[in-house]
């Protein structure tokens, strides 16, 4: 691995991951439609921090992190087109709808037999998607300090891409649980709903993550 990561997305998740990757010695390019908006971030982030267009970030380094709103993900992947072909793309997105929560449960625009990751994979079949970082809040994505090493659930159709992702997660303090092919995103993405319930109902957005306990 070259140690270079492209991050597409300028929100909280994109910044948390970009800052975390820099902390761990990676070079990072954040991709945005308006690079000037990230000038202050780049200035403060150091020599290994770069800013470019979304296409620039898609072509940067050995893999890409997609950290955009779920409602925009399909459109952005379509617009990037061949720039993502053959790339490992870590998909952090969740299909969160614009509707309000119901008794603390956020609404999804996908159904139980569908997932946003499957839609992205169908739209871009030559991209090596791996689902990760979708089941925890941004504050704990890098070096989570909890009572036990938490589990990051991943899935995807490309075994080599998942191994690269596992190596990254190991470095960032996670125990990786490979759930299989892209269809497993139907089970992983709803973990976001479960994780958010205490925050929505009780304003409890504190330190918690999932852990799979083995016999």
PLY file of the C-alpha trace (Angstrom):
ply
format ascii 1.0
element vertex 215
property float x
property float y
property float z
element edge 214
property int vertex1
property int vertex2
end_header
0.00 0.00 0.00
1.31 3.45 -0.88
0.01 5.06 2.30
-2.26 7.41 0.36
-6.02 7.65 0.88
-8.63 9.68 -0.99
-11.59 10.81 1.11
-14.73 11.94 -0.71
-16.98 13.96 1.57
-16.62 17.16 3.54
-18.92 16.42 6.47
-18.15 15.29 10.02
-17.37 11.69 9.03
-15.08 12.71 6.18
-13.13 15.08 8.41
-12.88 12.64 11.33
-11.50 9.93 9.07
-9.17 12.26 7.19
-7.75 13.61 10.45
-7.40 10.09 11.82
-5.61 8.80 8.74
-3.18 11.71 8.93
-2.56 10.94 12.61
-1.58 7.41 11.61
0.89 8.60 8.99
-1.15 8.32 5.80
-1.23 10.98 3.12
-4.78 12.16 2.51
-6.58 13.99 -0.24
-10.07 15.23 0.54
-12.29 15.51 -2.51
-14.95 18.18 -2.76
-16.95 20.11 -5.35
-15.63 23.33 -3.77
-11.95 22.88 -2.79
-11.68 26.46 -1.52
-13.95 25.55 1.40
-11.28 23.17 2.73
-8.37 25.62 2.49
-8.30 26.27 6.24
-8.43 22.55 7.00
-5.53 21.87 4.63
-3.45 24.67 6.14
-3.90 23.30 9.65
-3.61 19.62 8.79
0.01 19.61 7.66
2.13 18.65 4.68
0.48 15.28 4.11
-2.98 16.84 3.72
-4.23 17.67 0.24
-7.45 18.98 -1.27
-8.81 18.43 -4.77
-11.93 17.68 -6.73
-13.92 14.53 -6.06
-12.38 13.02 -9.19
-8.90 13.92 -7.96
-9.56 12.15 -4.67
-11.03 9.12 -6.47
-7.78 8.70 -8.40
-5.51 9.38 -5.43
-3.60 6.59 -3.73
-4.59 2.95 -3.52
-8.06 3.25 -2.07
-10.86 5.71 -1.52
-13.24 6.38 1.36
-16.79 7.36 0.40
-18.07 9.53 3.28
-21.05 11.39 1.86
-24.74 11.62 2.76
-26.55 8.45 1.83
-29.08 10.40 -0.23
-26.24 11.71 -2.43
-24.11 8.57 -2.65
-25.57 7.02 -5.81
-25.41 10.29 -7.72
-21.79 10.93 -6.71
-20.69 7.42 -7.64
-22.41 7.79 -11.01
-20.74 11.16 -11.62
-17.30 9.79 -10.79
-17.79 7.02 -13.34
-14.60 5.35 -14.53
-12.46 7.30 -12.03
-13.43 4.63 -9.47
-13.02 1.60 -11.73
-10.82 -1.03 -10.09
-10.45 1.02 -6.93
-11.05 -0.21 -3.41
-13.80 2.04 -2.08
-14.58 1.90 1.62
-18.28 2.69 1.82
-19.18 4.45 5.09
-22.64 5.52 3.95
-26.04 4.67 5.38
-29.42 5.03 3.62
-30.78 7.63 6.02
-33.94 9.21 4.65
-34.94 12.85 5.04
-37.96 11.84 7.15
-37.93 12.37 10.95
-37.22 9.47 13.34
-40.06 7.40 14.77
-39.67 6.84 18.53
-35.92 7.21 18.14
-35.55 5.05 15.04
-34.17 6.89 12.03
-35.90 6.24 8.71
-34.14 4.46 5.85
-34.98 4.83 2.17
-34.11 1.18 1.54
-36.16 -1.87 2.45
-35.22 -4.99 4.43
-34.13 -6.89 1.32
-32.06 -4.05 -0.10
-29.12 -1.89 0.98
-27.42 1.26 -0.18
-24.17 -0.61 -0.72
-25.89 -3.05 -3.09
-27.27 -0.12 -5.06
-23.79 1.41 -5.31
-22.28 -1.91 -6.41
-24.91 -2.34 -9.11
-24.34 1.20 -10.33
-20.55 0.73 -10.41
-19.86 -3.00 -10.93
-16.11 -2.53 -11.48
-15.61 -0.82 -8.13
-14.33 -2.95 -5.23
-16.69 -1.76 -2.50
-16.17 -2.65 1.16
-18.66 -1.55 3.79
-16.99 -0.15 6.94
-17.30 2.66 9.50
-21.10 2.66 9.11
-22.04 1.30 12.55
-20.37 3.78 14.91
-20.28 7.53 15.50
-17.51 9.63 14.01
-15.92 10.36 17.40
-15.00 6.68 17.83
-13.96 5.78 14.29
-10.27 6.27 15.04
-8.55 4.65 18.04
-11.75 3.93 20.01
-11.09 4.04 23.76
-13.59 1.59 25.21
-13.61 -1.21 27.78
-12.87 -3.77 25.06
-11.70 -3.64 21.46
-14.90 -3.10 19.44
-15.97 -4.94 16.30
-16.17 -3.31 12.89
-18.53 -5.23 10.63
-17.48 -5.26 7.00
-18.75 -6.88 3.83
-18.04 -6.88 0.11
-17.52 -9.15 -2.86
-13.75 -8.66 -3.26
-11.67 -10.64 -0.79
-8.43 -8.77 -1.45
-10.18 -5.43 -0.92
-11.50 -6.66 2.41
-7.98 -7.69 3.46
-6.72 -4.17 2.73
-9.60 -2.76 4.74
-8.87 -5.15 7.61
-5.26 -3.98 7.67
-6.43 -0.39 7.96
-8.91 -1.24 10.71
-6.27 -3.16 12.66
-4.09 -0.08 12.59
-6.97 2.12 13.75
-7.80 -0.02 16.79
-10.62 -2.23 15.53
-11.38 -5.94 15.51
-12.71 -6.78 12.06
-15.68 -9.08 11.52
-16.08 -10.06 7.86
-19.77 -10.74 7.23
-19.39 -11.92 3.64
-20.69 -10.54 0.35
-22.36 -7.25 -0.50
-25.82 -8.54 0.47
-24.72 -8.53 4.12
-24.95 -4.74 4.02
-28.69 -5.34 4.52
-27.80 -6.38 8.08
-24.86 -4.04 8.71
-26.45 -0.75 7.65
-29.35 -1.02 10.16
-26.79 -1.13 12.99
-26.63 2.62 12.43
-30.28 2.83 13.45
-29.63 0.83 16.60
-26.53 2.89 17.48
-28.47 6.17 17.15
-31.48 5.31 19.32
-29.96 6.36 22.69
-28.76 9.60 21.13
-32.13 10.50 19.68
-34.18 9.47 22.72
-31.85 10.57 25.54
-29.25 12.81 23.87
-26.71 10.12 24.74
-24.14 10.28 21.97
-21.31 9.00 24.17
-18.78 6.23 23.82
-20.31 3.01 22.61
-19.70 0.56 19.80
-20.73 -2.98 18.97
-18.72 -6.07 19.83
-19.26 -9.58 18.53
-18.41 -12.05 21.30
-17.22 -15.49 20.24
-17.67 -18.67 22.24
0 1
1 2
2 3
3 4
4 5
5 6
6 7
7 8
8 9
9 10
10 11
11 12
12 13
13 14
14 15
15 16
16 17
17 18
18 19
19 20
20 21
21 22
22 23
23 24
24 25
25 26
26 27
27 28
28 29
29 30
30 31
31 32
32 33
33 34
34 35
35 36
36 37
37 38
38 39
39 40
40 41
41 42
42 43
43 44
44 45
45 46
46 47
47 48
48 49
49 50
50 51
51 52
52 53
53 54
54 55
55 56
56 57
57 58
58 59
59 60
60 61
61 62
62 63
63 64
64 65
65 66
66 67
67 68
68 69
69 70
70 71
71 72
72 73
73 74
74 75
75 76
76 77
77 78
78 79
79 80
80 81
81 82
82 83
83 84
84 85
85 86
86 87
87 88
88 89
89 90
90 91
91 92
92 93
93 94
94 95
95 96
96 97
97 98
98 99
99 100
100 101
101 102
102 103
103 104
104 105
105 106
106 107
107 108
108 109
109 110
110 111
111 112
112 113
113 114
114 115
115 116
116 117
117 118
118 119
119 120
120 121
121 122
122 123
123 124
124 125
125 126
126 127
127 128
128 129
129 130
130 131
131 132
132 133
133 134
134 135
135 136
136 137
137 138
138 139
139 140
140 141
141 142
142 143
143 144
144 145
145 146
146 147
147 148
148 149
149 150
150 151
151 152
152 153
153 154
154 155
155 156
156 157
157 158
158 159
159 160
160 161
161 162
162 163
163 164
164 165
165 166
166 167
167 168
168 169
169 170
170 171
171 172
172 173
173 174
174 175
175 176
176 177
177 178
178 179
179 180
180 181
181 182
182 183
183 184
184 185
185 186
186 187
187 188
188 189
189 190
190 191
191 192
192 193
193 194
194 195
195 196
196 197
197 198
198 199
199 200
200 201
201 202
202 203
203 204
204 205
205 206
206 207
207 208
208 209
209 210
210 211
211 212
212 213
213 214
